[in-house]
């Protein structure tokens, strides 16, 4: 019997925009129970450029932040480009508090992130 309080995992939609550019769109809550889907998408062989669209995330928890931190660290180590998308004041504040906005560009709109990241040379 399932619990009425059980969360549905945050869907992660994966789109290959162009060769070498991956767009991951995350929706719903991104917390300890829902981050495994995003982690799986960020694990393995990734293209030179990745955009993680958080504009549909309703809650960004510490576990979600840890997955993003790991993605930023890995992208830097592998000399790949990574960008985040959110215009949520709460999410922006969390990213600033943990210094992720300094290590990776954060864009208010997906179209801005795609344009900028696609034009950068890895």
C-alpha positions in Angstrom: 0.0 0.0 0.0 1.5 3.3 -1.0 1.7 6.2 1.4 -0.3 9.4 0.6 2.8 11.4 1.6 5.1 9.6 -0.8 6.7 11.9 -3.3 6.8 11.3 -7.0 10.4 11.6 -8.3 11.2 14.8 -10.0 11.0 14.1 -13.7 14.1 14.8 -15.6 13.6 15.3 -19.3 16.6 14.8 -21.4 16.9 16.7 -24.7 19.8 16.7 -27.1 19.5 20.2 -28.6 22.4 20.0 -31.0 25.5 17.8 -31.3 27.5 18.4 -28.1 24.7 20.2 -26.2 22.6 18.4 -23.7 19.6 20.0 -22.0 18.2 18.5 -18.8 14.9 19.9 -17.7 14.0 19.1 -14.1 10.4 19.6 -12.7 9.0 19.2 -9.2 10.8 18.9 -5.9 14.6 18.3 -6.0 15.4 16.8 -2.6 16.8 13.6 -1.1 14.1 11.4 -2.4 14.0 12.8 -5.9 17.7 13.5 -6.8 18.6 10.0 -8.0 17.0 10.6 -11.4 19.0 13.8 -12.0 22.2 12.1 -10.7 21.7 9.2 -13.1 21.4 11.7 -16.0 24.6 13.4 -15.0 26.5 10.2 -14.5 28.3 8.6 -17.4 29.4 10.0 -20.7 28.3 13.7 -21.2 28.7 16.0 -24.1 30.9 19.1 -24.1 28.1 21.3 -23.1 25.2 20.8 -20.6 22.4 23.1 -19.5 20.3 22.1 -16.5 17.0 23.8 -16.6 15.7 24.3 -13.0 13.0 26.8 -13.9 10.2 24.2 -13.2 11.7 23.1 -9.8 9.3 23.9 -7.0 11.7 23.1 -4.2 15.5 22.8 -4.2 16.8 20.9 -1.2 20.3 20.2 0.1 20.5 16.9 -1.7 19.6 18.6 -5.0 22.2 21.2 -4.3 24.8 18.5 -3.7 24.0 16.9 -7.1 24.4 20.3 -8.8 27.7 20.9 -6.9 29.0 17.5 -8.1 28.0 18.3 -11.7 29.8 21.7 -11.5 32.9 20.1 -10.1 32.9 17.3 -12.7 32.3 19.7 -15.6 35.3 21.8 -14.4 37.5 18.8 -14.0 36.6 17.6 -17.5 36.7 21.0 -19.1 33.1 20.9 -20.1 30.7 23.8 -20.1 27.7 23.7 -17.7 25.0 26.3 -17.1 22.0 26.4 -14.9 18.6 28.0 -15.6 16.4 29.5 -12.9 14.7 32.8 -12.1 13.3 31.7 -8.8 14.5 34.2 -6.1 14.7 31.4 -3.6 16.8 29.1 -5.8 19.0 32.0 -6.8 19.6 32.8 -3.1 20.5 29.2 -2.4 22.9 29.1 -5.3 24.5 32.3 -4.1 24.8 31.1 -0.5 26.7 28.1 -1.6 28.8 29.9 -4.3 27.5 27.9 -7.2 26.6 31.1 -9.1 30.3 32.0 -9.1 31.5 28.7 -10.4 28.8 28.2 -13.2 26.7 30.7 -15.1 23.1 31.0 -14.1 20.6 32.3 -16.7 17.0 33.4 -16.1 15.7 31.8 -19.4 16.5 28.6 -21.2 16.9 30.4 -24.5 19.6 32.6 -23.0 21.5 29.6 -21.6 21.3 27.7 -24.9 22.5 30.7 -26.9 25.5 31.4 -24.6 26.6 27.9 -23.9 26.2 26.8 -27.5 28.5 29.6 -28.7 31.3 28.8 -26.2 34.2 26.7 -27.1 34.9 24.0 -24.6 
